[in-house]
Structure formats: structure tokens, C-alpha cells
Amino acid sequence: MNGRANNKCATIGMIRHLYIHIPFCARICPYCAFYKDLLDRSQTARFCEALLRDLDQQRAILAISPNTIYFGGGTPTALGISQLEFLLSGFHERLDLSALEEWTIEANPGSVSARKAGLLHKLGVNRISLGVQSWDNALLKILGREHNAEQAEQSFYILREAGFSNVNVDLMFGLPGQTIDQWRKTLEKTISLRPDHISAYCLTYEEDTEFFLRQSRGELKANPDADADFFEMTMSILEDAGYEQYEISNYSRPGFSSVHNRAYWFGKDYLGLGPSAFSTVGLRRWQNVADYRLYADRILLGQSPIGSTENLTNEMKRTERIALSLRTREGFSRTSVQDRHCVAEEFVAIGLLRQSNGNFVLTQKGKSLADSVAEAFL
């Protein structure tokens, strides 16, 4: 690394958190707004080569020694065994992983096999996020998922047998036609498997999705009152089962909260590799082009894959930290909202916030209105 690069590294500090976007999916889900594309096996080897070349380019200008690595998508496990081995081995060859605490890969139950799980475990992945979404086959069909409930359960046991002691199960509520009884059964089924972490998200109708178009035509309709009931049930059932709600949508057994996600929520620098991936380093934020073919073309030609950049201010980062940390069990500090202190006190008075260890924290009632509370501080 040359002297100029070292000076830059000294200015911005060590990059401790990496996100890698794998956009490939066997099937496009109608609710998903993340950048993704149908799996084309003729393109995956070239794409993996581009990812490692991107990492090489970043290592030339940034000091990288990760505490966390997160492979998201898309469906990272849609890659074949040879591509996964090539990619993960490439990370081992290029990075000092001695400080690595958490290496997560998102997995679709339809793309989990014993051989693939064994390889991931062998190559240092120690956390899997399994996209179950529901244990009800009729709801899985509505969501366009390629797996059924039986496959999801089998995938969970395959991961356990491969040695994974940190498995997250992703769930969704507020689905079209979903009943409160269906959601209760999904929670109870999940708890019976004893995963280490549970993420429970409310369906949102995002632009550029099939569900959004169907909502705009009146075919689908959000129900905020029902969503609030689902959320209340989620908090009650999971906390009774011993899961700590450490963020609005995330619950873990003690000691299993996501180190990577907590870094986002508390405003840490992170580097994103892959198409559409965001990075925030110091007061600069950028996003790579959201086209995996163009991304690979640029990287392999030695060009920048960046599609857009944004210069942040300290005030922008402060307000972002407030909005994100408000969603966590720690909340935000009194000193971070000195200019809006009376607003915080008003929320305390109406029972949406409480004070804890010098911080303002959402109450149980406030958690249902987290977005509205956050807006008051932006």
C-alpha cells in the first residue's frame, strides 16, 4: 500500500464492517425492493471474479480489517459450491480476518444443501440468516417463495447439523390475507426450533415491486390496525419465549444480537461491495451501479463501479444516528437532542419515550409508533 493510501487510511480509520451484495435469485419475489436479477449461471464466475477485484481496488485505498462480513442479496446461496468456495477463499487470501467476530450469509431454504452448508461453515461463516418468511404454504405461495414449509424446516436442521450455532430465521407479517392465528402459529413453530435470532418484519409496499403495483390498482391493501396487532403479538410471544427485542424488528437469545446490523444502527463506517451496495466512510456515502453486468464490466476494466455519491455533514449523520438508534433498546442520548429536548420530554409525558441511563428509549407503546417519533427529531 503506497504512502498516499496510508495517509487516507489514517484520516478515516480502519474499515471494520463489510457488506457484499449477491443479486442472484432463482425466482423474483413480488414484494422485494432490493436490487436482484434471475440467476444466470453463465455469469456467476465472472461476477465473483469482479467482486474480488473490487475488494482489491478498495484495499489499495482503504485499510480493511473486518469485525463483521455480511453477504446479502438477492440470494447468496444461489451461487454454486465452486463459486462460493472461490469467493470465500478469496476473502481469506486478501484480508486479515483475525479480528472477525461475525460472518453472515443470507440463505434461501430452497438453496440450502448439506454440502453447501458444510463448505460455508468450513470457510469461516458463523452466522446464517434463513429466509423462511412463513410456515404457512398458502402464504408462501402468495409471497412467490420457491420453498415450502417442509423444505424450510429441513434447511434449518441441515444448518444445525453442519455446525452452525448462530442461525437467524426471517419472518414477515401483515401479508395479504394473513390472519392473526396464522401469525401466532408461525411464531410458535419458529420458537419450537429454537433459533438463536428471529427477525420479524412487517410487509411494506415498496416502489418497483409487483405488490406495489397491485396495491396501486386496489388489489392489495395495507391494514395498519391489523399490523399493530401482529406487532404486539410478536413482542409478547417472543419475549415470553426468552428472546430479547434489541431492535424494533429483531429479537435474539442473550448474546446473539447481530454485530453487523448494530454497527449500521450506531453509525459505524462500512464498505459495500457488489452492484447497488452502499458504503459510508467518514462524511462520504456512495452507491455502486445497480446492474451486475455493468458492475462487472467496470471493475474488470479497472474502472470505478460507483453510480452515485453524497457528501454528508456532521448534522446529517447525527440525525441519522438518532433515527436508527431510536429503534434499538439503548435509544439515543440526551446530549444528542439538546436542541429538541422539550420534544423528547413531550414524548415522555405521553408515554412514548422513557428515560434510561441518560438515554431516551421507546416504551412498549412507543415501539408501535417508532417512525412517527423519529420524524419529530429529523
C-alpha positions as CSV (number, residue, x, y, z in Angstrom):
1,M,0.0,0.0,0.0
2,N,1.5,3.3,-1.0
3,G,2.1,6.3,1.2
4,R,-0.9,8.3,-0.2
5,A,-3.2,5.4,0.6
6,N,-1.8,5.1,4.2
7,N,-2.4,8.8,4.7
8,K,-6.0,8.4,3.6
9,C,-6.4,5.4,5.9
10,A,-5.0,7.4,8.8
11,T,-7.6,10.1,8.2
12,I,-10.7,7.8,8.0
13,G,-9.6,4.9,10.2
14,M,-9.9,1.2,9.8
15,I,-12.9,-0.3,7.9
16,R,-14.4,-2.9,10.3
17,H,-17.6,-3.8,8.5
18,L,-18.1,-5.2,5.0
19,Y,-21.4,-5.8,3.1
20,I,-21.3,-7.9,-0.1
21,H,-24.4,-7.8,-2.4
22,I,-25.1,-11.0,-4.3
23,P,-28.1,-10.1,-6.6
24,F,-29.0,-13.5,-8.0
25,C,-32.3,-15.2,-7.3
26,A,-33.9,-18.4,-8.6
27,R,-37.2,-16.5,-8.5
28,I,-38.1,-12.9,-8.1
29,C,-40.4,-12.3,-5.1
30,P,-43.2,-9.8,-5.8
31,Y,-42.6,-7.8,-2.5
32,C,-38.8,-7.4,-2.7
33,A,-37.4,-4.0,-3.5
34,F,-33.7,-4.9,-3.2
35,Y,-31.7,-5.0,-6.4
36,K,-31.9,-8.5,-7.8
37,D,-31.9,-10.5,-11.0
38,L,-32.7,-14.0,-12.1
39,L,-29.8,-16.4,-11.7
40,D,-27.7,-16.8,-14.9
41,R,-25.1,-19.4,-14.2
42,S,-23.1,-18.3,-17.3
43,Q,-22.5,-15.0,-15.5
44,T,-21.7,-16.1,-11.9
45,A,-18.0,-16.9,-12.3
46,R,-17.3,-13.6,-13.9
47,F,-19.3,-11.8,-11.3
48,C,-17.4,-13.5,-8.4
49,E,-14.1,-12.5,-10.1
50,A,-15.3,-8.9,-10.3
51,L,-16.2,-8.9,-6.6
52,L,-12.7,-10.0,-5.6
53,R,-11.2,-7.4,-8.0
54,D,-13.4,-4.8,-6.4
55,L,-12.1,-5.8,-3.0
56,D,-8.5,-5.5,-4.4
57,Q,-9.3,-1.9,-5.6
58,Q,-10.7,-0.9,-2.2
59,R,-7.7,-2.4,-0.4
60,A,-5.5,-0.1,-2.4
61,I,-7.1,3.0,-0.8
62,L,-8.6,1.8,2.5
63,A,-7.3,-0.1,5.5
64,I,-9.7,-3.1,5.9
65,S,-9.7,-5.5,8.9
66,P,-13.2,-6.6,9.3
67,N,-15.0,-7.3,12.6
68,T,-18.1,-8.3,10.5
69,I,-18.8,-9.5,7.0
70,Y,-22.3,-9.8,5.7
71,F,-23.3,-11.4,2.4
72,G,-26.8,-10.3,1.4
73,G,-29.0,-10.2,-1.6
74,G,-30.7,-11.4,-3.6
75,T,-29.8,-14.9,-2.6
76,P,-26.1,-15.5,-1.9
77,T,-26.7,-19.3,-1.6
78,A,-28.0,-19.3,-5.1
79,L,-24.3,-19.4,-6.1
80,G,-22.9,-22.8,-6.8
81,I,-20.5,-24.5,-4.5
82,S,-17.5,-23.8,-6.7
83,Q,-18.3,-20.1,-6.8
84,L,-18.9,-19.9,-3.1
85,E,-15.5,-21.6,-2.5
86,F,-13.7,-19.3,-4.9
87,L,-15.3,-16.2,-3.4
88,L,-14.9,-17.0,0.3
89,S,-11.4,-18.3,-0.2
90,G,-10.6,-15.1,-2.0
91,F,-11.6,-13.1,1.1
92,H,-9.4,-15.3,3.3
93,E,-6.4,-14.7,0.9
94,R,-6.9,-10.9,0.8
95,L,-7.9,-9.9,4.3
96,D,-6.7,-10.2,7.8
97,L,-9.6,-12.0,9.5
98,S,-8.0,-12.3,12.9
99,A,-10.5,-9.8,14.3
100,L,-13.6,-11.2,12.6
101,E,-16.4,-11.8,15.0
102,E,-19.3,-12.4,12.7
103,W,-19.6,-13.6,9.1
104,T,-23.2,-13.8,8.0
105,I,-24.7,-15.2,4.8
106,E,-28.3,-14.9,3.9
107,A,-29.8,-18.2,2.7
108,N,-33.0,-19.2,0.9
109,P,-34.4,-22.6,2.2
110,G,-34.7,-23.7,-1.4
111,S,-30.9,-23.3,-2.0
112,V,-29.5,-25.0,1.2
113,S,-27.8,-28.4,0.9
114,A,-25.7,-30.3,3.4
115,R,-22.6,-30.0,1.1
116,K,-23.1,-26.2,0.7
117,A,-23.7,-25.7,4.4
118,G,-20.6,-27.7,5.3
119,L,-18.5,-25.7,2.9
120,L,-19.7,-22.3,4.3
121,H,-19.0,-23.5,7.9
122,K,-15.6,-24.8,6.9
123,L,-14.7,-21.4,5.3
124,G,-15.5,-19.4,8.4
125,V,-19.1,-18.3,8.0
126,N,-20.5,-18.5,11.5
127,R,-24.0,-17.0,11.1
128,I,-26.8,-17.8,8.7
129,S,-29.9,-15.8,8.1
130,L,-32.6,-18.1,6.8
131,G,-35.4,-16.5,4.8
132,V,-38.3,-18.6,5.9
133,Q,-40.9,-15.7,6.0
134,S,-43.8,-18.0,6.9
135,W,-44.6,-21.6,7.9
136,D,-47.9,-21.5,6.0
137,N,-47.7,-22.9,2.5
138,A,-50.6,-20.8,1.2
139,L,-48.9,-17.6,2.3
140,L,-45.5,-18.7,0.9
141,K,-47.2,-19.1,-2.4
142,I,-48.7,-15.6,-2.2
143,L,-45.2,-14.3,-1.5
144,G,-43.8,-16.1,-4.5
145,R,-41.3,-18.1,-2.5
146,E,-39.7,-21.1,-4.2
147,H,-39.7,-23.2,-1.0
148,N,-42.4,-24.8,1.1
149,A,-42.6,-25.1,4.9
150,E,-41.2,-28.6,4.9
151,Q,-38.1,-27.5,2.9
152,A,-37.6,-24.6,5.3
153,E,-37.6,-26.9,8.4
154,Q,-35.3,-29.3,6.7
155,S,-32.9,-26.5,5.8
156,F,-32.8,-25.3,9.4
157,Y,-31.8,-28.8,10.6
158,I,-29.2,-29.1,7.8
159,L,-27.6,-25.9,9.1
160,R,-27.6,-27.1,12.7
161,E,-26.1,-30.4,11.6
162,A,-23.4,-28.5,9.7
163,G,-22.3,-26.9,12.9
164,F,-24.0,-23.5,12.8
165,S,-24.7,-22.3,16.3
166,N,-26.0,-18.9,15.3
167,V,-29.0,-19.1,13.0
168,N,-31.5,-16.3,12.3
169,V,-35.0,-17.0,11.0
170,D,-36.5,-14.2,8.9
171,L,-40.3,-13.9,9.2
172,M,-42.9,-11.5,7.7
173,F,-46.3,-10.3,9.0
174,G,-49.0,-8.1,7.6
175,L,-49.2,-10.4,4.5
176,P,-52.2,-10.3,2.1
177,G,-54.9,-12.4,3.7
178,Q,-52.8,-13.4,6.7
179,T,-54.8,-14.0,9.9
180,I,-53.7,-13.4,13.5
181,D,-54.0,-17.1,14.1
182,Q,-51.7,-17.9,11.2
183,W,-49.1,-15.5,12.6
184,R,-49.4,-17.0,16.1
185,K,-48.7,-20.4,14.6
186,T,-45.7,-19.1,12.7
187,L,-44.2,-17.6,15.8
188,E,-44.9,-20.8,17.8
189,K,-43.4,-23.0,15.1
190,T,-40.3,-20.8,14.9
191,I,-39.8,-20.9,18.7
192,S,-40.1,-24.7,18.7
193,L,-37.0,-24.8,16.5
194,R,-35.0,-22.7,19.0
195,P,-33.2,-20.4,16.5
196,D,-30.7,-18.0,18.1
197,H,-32.2,-15.0,16.4
198,I,-35.5,-14.0,14.9
199,S,-36.2,-11.1,12.6
200,A,-39.9,-10.2,12.2
201,Y,-40.7,-7.6,9.6
202,C,-44.0,-6.0,8.6
203,L,-44.7,-6.2,4.9
204,T,-44.3,-2.8,3.2
205,Y,-45.4,-2.0,-0.3
206,E,-42.2,-0.7,-1.9
207,E,-42.0,1.0,-5.3
208,D,-40.7,-1.0,-8.2
209,T,-42.3,-4.2,-6.8
210,E,-45.3,-6.2,-8.1
211,F,-47.0,-5.9,-4.8
212,F,-46.8,-2.0,-5.1
213,L,-48.4,-2.1,-8.5
214,R,-51.2,-4.4,-7.2
215,Q,-51.7,-2.1,-4.3
216,S,-52.0,0.9,-6.6
217,R,-54.7,-1.0,-8.6
218,G,-56.6,-1.7,-5.4
219,E,-55.9,-5.4,-5.4
220,L,-53.9,-5.3,-2.2
221,K,-54.4,-3.1,0.8
222,A,-52.3,-2.4,3.9
223,N,-54.1,-2.6,7.2
224,P,-52.3,-0.6,9.9
225,D,-54.6,-1.7,12.7
226,A,-54.1,-5.3,11.9
227,D,-50.3,-4.7,11.6
228,A,-50.2,-3.2,15.0
229,D,-52.0,-6.3,16.4
230,F,-49.4,-8.5,14.7
231,F,-46.6,-6.5,16.1
232,E,-48.0,-6.5,19.7
233,M,-48.4,-10.3,19.5
234,T,-44.8,-10.6,18.2
235,M,-43.3,-8.7,21.1
236,S,-45.4,-10.6,23.7
237,I,-44.8,-14.1,22.4
238,L,-41.1,-13.8,21.6
239,E,-40.2,-12.0,24.8
240,D,-42.2,-14.7,26.8
241,A,-40.1,-17.3,25.0
242,G,-36.8,-15.7,26.1
243,Y,-36.0,-13.6,23.1
244,E,-34.8,-10.0,23.7
245,Q,-36.1,-7.3,21.5
246,Y,-32.9,-5.4,20.9
247,E,-34.3,-3.5,17.8
248,I,-37.8,-2.9,16.6
249,S,-37.8,-5.9,14.2
250,N,-35.1,-8.1,15.8
251,Y,-35.1,-10.5,18.7
252,S,-32.3,-12.6,20.0
253,R,-31.4,-15.1,22.7
254,P,-28.9,-13.4,25.1
255,G,-25.5,-12.9,23.3
256,F,-26.8,-13.4,19.8
257,S,-27.7,-9.9,18.6
258,S,-26.3,-9.1,15.2
259,V,-23.0,-7.4,15.5
260,H,-23.1,-6.3,11.9
261,N,-26.5,-4.7,12.0
262,R,-25.8,-3.0,15.3
263,A,-22.8,-1.3,13.5
264,Y,-25.2,0.2,11.0
265,W,-27.7,1.4,13.6
266,F,-24.9,3.1,15.6
267,G,-23.4,4.9,12.7
268,K,-20.2,3.0,12.1
269,D,-18.3,3.2,8.8
270,Y,-19.0,0.3,6.4
271,L,-17.8,-0.7,3.0
272,G,-20.2,-2.2,0.4
273,L,-19.1,-4.4,-2.5
274,G,-21.3,-5.6,-5.4
275,P,-24.0,-4.0,-7.5
276,S,-26.2,-1.4,-5.7
277,A,-24.2,-1.7,-2.5
278,F,-23.9,1.4,-0.3
279,S,-20.8,2.5,1.6
280,T,-20.4,5.1,4.2
281,V,-16.9,6.1,5.1
282,G,-16.4,9.3,7.2
283,L,-18.6,12.0,5.6
284,R,-18.8,10.3,2.2
285,R,-21.5,7.9,1.1
286,W,-21.7,6.2,-2.3
287,Q,-23.6,3.5,-4.1
288,N,-22.4,1.2,-6.8
289,V,-24.3,0.9,-10.0
290,A,-27.4,-1.3,-9.7
291,D,-26.6,-3.6,-12.7
292,Y,-24.4,-6.6,-12.1
293,R,-23.3,-6.8,-15.7
294,L,-22.3,-3.2,-15.8
295,Y,-20.7,-3.5,-12.4
296,A,-18.5,-6.4,-13.5
297,D,-17.6,-4.7,-16.8
298,R,-16.4,-1.6,-15.0
299,I,-14.5,-3.5,-12.3
300,L,-12.8,-5.8,-14.8
301,L,-11.7,-2.8,-16.9
302,G,-10.2,-1.2,-13.8
303,Q,-12.9,1.4,-13.6
304,S,-14.9,2.6,-10.7
305,P,-18.3,0.9,-10.1
306,I,-19.7,3.9,-8.2
307,G,-23.0,5.1,-9.6
308,S,-23.7,8.0,-7.2
309,T,-22.1,9.8,-4.3
310,E,-23.3,12.0,-1.4
311,N,-21.3,14.3,0.8
312,L,-22.7,14.1,4.3
313,T,-22.5,16.7,7.1
314,N,-22.0,16.1,10.8
315,E,-25.6,17.2,11.3
316,M,-26.9,14.7,8.8
317,K,-25.0,11.9,10.5
318,R,-26.3,13.0,13.9
319,T,-29.9,12.9,12.8
320,E,-29.4,9.5,11.1
321,R,-27.9,8.1,14.3
322,I,-30.9,9.4,16.3
323,A,-33.4,7.8,13.9
324,L,-31.6,4.5,13.8
325,S,-30.6,4.2,17.4
326,L,-34.1,5.1,18.5
327,R,-35.1,1.7,17.1
328,T,-32.7,-0.1,19.4
329,R,-33.1,-1.0,23.1
330,E,-30.4,1.6,24.0
331,G,-32.2,4.5,22.4
332,F,-30.4,7.8,21.9
333,S,-28.5,10.0,24.4
334,R,-30.0,13.2,25.9
335,T,-27.0,15.1,24.7
336,S,-27.7,14.2,21.1
337,V,-31.0,16.0,21.2
338,Q,-30.2,19.1,23.3
339,D,-31.9,21.3,20.6
340,R,-35.0,19.2,20.7
341,H,-35.0,18.3,24.4
342,C,-38.5,19.6,25.0
343,V,-39.8,17.4,22.2
344,A,-38.3,14.4,23.9
345,E,-39.9,15.4,27.2
346,E,-43.3,15.7,25.5
347,F,-43.0,12.1,24.2
348,V,-42.1,11.1,27.7
349,A,-45.2,12.8,29.1
350,I,-47.5,11.0,26.7
351,G,-45.8,7.6,27.3
352,L,-44.0,7.0,24.0
353,L,-40.5,7.5,25.4
354,R,-38.9,6.8,28.8
355,Q,-35.5,7.8,30.3
356,S,-33.0,5.1,31.0
357,N,-29.3,5.6,31.9
358,G,-29.2,9.0,30.4
359,N,-30.9,8.0,27.2
360,F,-34.3,8.3,25.7
361,V,-35.8,4.9,24.9
362,L,-39.1,3.9,23.3
363,T,-41.7,2.4,25.6
364,Q,-43.7,-0.6,24.5
365,K,-46.4,1.8,23.3
366,G,-43.8,3.9,21.5
367,K,-42.4,1.0,19.6
368,S,-45.6,0.8,17.6
369,L,-45.1,4.4,16.6
370,A,-41.3,4.4,16.2
371,D,-41.3,6.0,12.7
372,S,-43.6,8.9,13.8
373,V,-41.4,9.5,16.9
374,A,-38.2,9.5,14.9
375,E,-39.6,12.1,12.4
376,A,-40.0,14.6,15.2
377,F,-36.2,14.7,15.6
378,L,-35.3,14.9,12.0
